[in-house]
Amino acid sequence: MGEYIKPNSIIHGDSREILRQIAPDSVACSIWSPPYHVGKEYEAGMSYEDWLGLLQTVVSLHTPIIYIFWKPGITVVDRDRLTKEEWVNWGSRAVWSFPSVRANDDHEAKFPLELPRRIIRLLTTPEDVVLDCFVGSGTTAVAAILEGRQYIGIDIEEKYVEMSRKACRRTLESMNGEQQLQLF
Ligand SMILES: C[S@@+](CC[C@H](N)C(=O)[O-])C[C@H]1O[C@@H](n2cnc3c(N)ncnc32)[C@H](O)[C@@H]1O
């Protein structure tokens, strides 16, 4: 086995292979929406059996065992990570509601940025590593950057890898720009 994947990278490849190259126990939180087997362009040629196999393998490569992406006993829901207002408005609630992504013009199936941002804020601490095995347009990686966490994203389609890397660069640039403005 070569070196492990360094955090803050978007990797081109199949999650079933790439996940084996992530350092054990280095990921605090794994947030992803996989292919849904509903006829999207990136699912072309994938049979139902292939799809089931993909999900089974990816889930099995998450250790320790994770149900609903939750690590019992390790993950702490700490209300002090949120402001009082955030805790009241969504942190303490079992159901979250926010608008879906209307403009899926660059990627067919993005989830709203607010979804990974909330999960990251609630379940991880700054500098933790957040993983997305199906990173698509880069939503989870961008959320991680905005929340001061590290990220690893994986996608099998080169165009989405490029898209994610660009989204990360844009986010970092705009954050650096804001910091510089605050100096004056
Ligand atoms: C539902 S989309 C994820 C969208 C993402 N959550 C976002 O907000 O942009 C699923 C992604 O999984 C990628 N994908 C499909 N099979 C894959 C595999 N075996 N390994 C890695 N990525 C894969 C597709 O290219 C697609 O971008």
The ligand as a MOL file (V3000), in Angstrom:
LIG
                    3D

  0  0  0     0  0            999 V3000
M  V30 BEGIN CTAB
M  V30 COUNTS 27 29 0 0 0
M  V30 BEGIN ATOM
M  V30 1 C -26.0790 12.0410 -6.6730 0
M  V30 2 S -24.5730 12.5470 -7.3780 0 CHG=1
M  V30 3 C -23.8030 13.4300 -6.0420 0
M  V30 4 C -24.0820 14.9060 -6.0910 0
M  V30 5 C -23.4230 15.6950 -4.9610 0
M  V30 6 N -23.9950 15.3660 -3.6730 0
M  V30 7 C -23.5800 17.1960 -5.2030 0
M  V30 8 O -24.1770 17.9100 -4.3860 0
M  V30 9 O -23.1120 17.6660 -6.2590 0 CHG=-1
M  V30 10 C -23.6430 11.0550 -7.4630 0
M  V30 11 C -22.2190 11.1980 -8.0140 0
M  V30 12 O -21.5680 9.9200 -7.8760 0
M  V30 13 C -20.6280 9.7730 -8.9350 0
M  V30 14 N -20.3120 8.3150 -9.0170 0
M  V30 15 C -21.0390 7.3280 -9.5830 0
M  V30 16 N -20.4410 6.1250 -9.3900 0
M  V30 17 C -19.3120 6.3690 -8.6720 0
M  V30 18 C -18.2790 5.5440 -8.1380 0
M  V30 19 N -18.2780 4.2090 -8.3180 0
M  V30 20 N -17.2780 6.1240 -7.4360 0
M  V30 21 C -17.2440 7.4730 -7.2740 0
M  V30 22 N -18.1890 8.3140 -7.7630 0
M  V30 23 C -19.2140 7.7660 -8.4300 0
M  V30 24 C -21.3340 10.3860 -10.1270 0
M  V30 25 O -20.4090 10.7760 -11.1290 0
M  V30 26 C -22.1080 11.5600 -9.4860 0
M  V30 27 O -21.3770 12.7690 -9.6370 0
M  V30 END ATOM
M  V30 BEGIN BOND
M  V30 1 1 1 2
M  V30 2 1 2 3
M  V30 3 1 2 10
M  V30 4 1 3 4
M  V30 5 1 4 5
M  V30 6 1 5 6
M  V30 7 1 5 7
M  V30 8 2 7 8
M  V30 9 1 7 9
M  V30 10 1 10 11
M  V30 11 1 11 12
M  V30 12 1 11 26
M  V30 13 1 12 13
M  V30 14 1 13 14
M  V30 15 1 13 24
M  V30 16 1 14 15
M  V30 17 1 14 23
M  V30 18 2 15 16
M  V30 19 1 16 17
M  V30 20 1 17 18
M  V30 21 2 17 23
M  V30 22 1 18 19
M  V30 23 2 18 20
M  V30 24 1 20 21
M  V30 25 2 21 22
M  V30 26 1 22 23
M  V30 27 1 24 25
M  V30 28 1 24 26
M  V30 29 1 26 27
M  V30 END BOND
M  V30 END CTAB
M  END
